[in-house]
Amino acid sequence: MTRPRASGASVRDDAAFTEFVTARLSHLLKLGRVLAGDDQRGADLVQDALERTLLNWSKVHDPEAFVRRTMANRSVSVWRKLHRERPLAELREPVGTDRPADHELLAAVKRLPPRQRAVIALRYYEDLTEAQVAEVLGCSVGTVKSQAHRAMTTLRAQQAAFADREEER
């Protein structure tokens, strides 16, 4: 079955999109897992973001940023529709090959509210600056700072292992 093309799309555009997806899919799936809280919802976020990217491919100048922003916005929108979080009963084995120590931290991040989880994922996992995170989420730098502070405070309170070692400074 042939996929309908957006106006102005070409075989070359399809090849560029396919190349982008091939190169970035595993990374996007990991980001989706962090944003959504589990593998299935993360994969749904990635699929939705890639679909939106393909539809706008001829207008997208930075596909990585476009997909990241779409995923972050969709994860917050989905949460707002549900009006609540549904924490996982237990942490399933991840699809990728993460280090064993990462599982405890990932479980703690999953318990954060969606907005804080998005800030943590973009700021520390994606290594974006506060200004870049603010741009992706469509909020102020001050909001990013306050959400990151609240998230880090929560993580430190949940796990003593995540706390900074103040006594050694």
Secondary structure by P-SEA (a helix, b strand, c coil): ccccccccccaaaaaaaaaaaaacaaaaaaaaaaacccaaaaaaaaaaaaaaaaaaccccccaaaaaaaaaaaaaaaaaaaacccccccccccccccccccaaaaaaaaaaccaaaaaaaaaaccccccaaaaaaaacccaaaaaaaaaaaaaaaaaaccccccccccc
